[in-house]
Amino acid sequence: KLLQTAKEYKMARKALLIRASRTPKFKSRVVRRCKLCGRKHGYMRDFDMCRICFRELAHEGHIPGVRKSSW
């Protein structure tokens, strides 16, 4: 199911993904990208995905231990 949802997203340009995969000269230049869509902003290290993908997968129940909060 995860691979199927990954194809629905717009992927980042191939050149940016290649650049992000190389080892940087300095540690501060590491670009962490979402494993599903390639987005670099709003990235959560604990889940290796961006906030948008996290929200959609959590809402569908694909991430174990995560529930939608309401108050």
N, C-alpha and C positions, 0 to 999 in steps of 0.2 A: 504493500500500500504506500509506503514512503517513496519508493521510486516512481510510482505512478503520479503522486502529487508533485514530485520534483519536476516532472516534465511540463506541468501546467504553468510553472512560473517562468518569467522572462529571465533568461540567464545573462550574466555579465559578459562583457566583451571578452573574447578569447585572449587577447593581448594582456588584459588586466589580470586574468586568472593565471597566466603564465608568469607574469611579473610577481604576483603575490606568492607563487609557489617557490620561487628562488630564495636562497638564504640571503638575508640582507647583510650589508657591511656593518651596520650597527643594530643593536637589539631594539632600539626605539623605532626602527623603521619596519618592524614586523606588521604586516597587514593581515588581520584575521578576517576571514570571509565565511559567510553562511555556507554550509555544506550542500544545501538544497538549491538556493537561488543565486548565490554569489554576492549577496549584498554585504557591504563592509560597515555600514553604520547601523547602530542598534544591535550589535552582536553580543550574545551572551555566551561566555566561555563555558559555563557549566553544561550547556546543551549543544554547543557547537552550531548554533543557528541564530538567525536574526529574530527580532521581536515579532515580526509579522508571521514568519513560518512557525515560530513557537506558539503564537496565539491560535493559529488555525489548527495545528496538530493537537494542541491541548484541548481545544474545544471539541474536536472529533474524538478525543479519548485515546490517542495513539502514544501519548507520553505517560508512562506509569508513575503514579504518585502525585500527579498534578491535577488539581481541581479548580474549577472556576469559582472565584470568591464572590460573595454577594453579602451585603449588609444593609 
